[in-house]
C-alpha cells in the first residue's frame, strides 16, 4: 500500500496517511550522510508553482476565494471612508471620530 503525507490528499480510499509519529520515526531513522541520487528532483511543495520572490515552502502564496459584488462594495466603501477621514485630518483610531 502506497502512503502519502497529510499535505496531499490520497486519490483512493485504500491509500493511508503518515501520522506525525510515523514521520518522526522515519526522520530519526534516516541516514543524514547518504548522497543524493543523481536523478533526484527538488521538492517544490506543489505541482505548479506560481511565480514569486520566495520559495513556496518558505512562504506559500496566500489562497483566497473570490467573493460576490456585495463584499467587494463593502470593502471599497470602508477603504474610501478611511481615506476621506484621513484627508480631512481626523482620527478614528480609538473608534471615535476626533481631531488629529
Secondary structure by P-SEA (a helix, b strand, c coil): ccccccccccccccbbbbcaaaaaaaaaaccccccccccbbbbccccccccccccccccccbbbbbbcaaaaaaaaaaaaaaaaaaaacccccccccccc
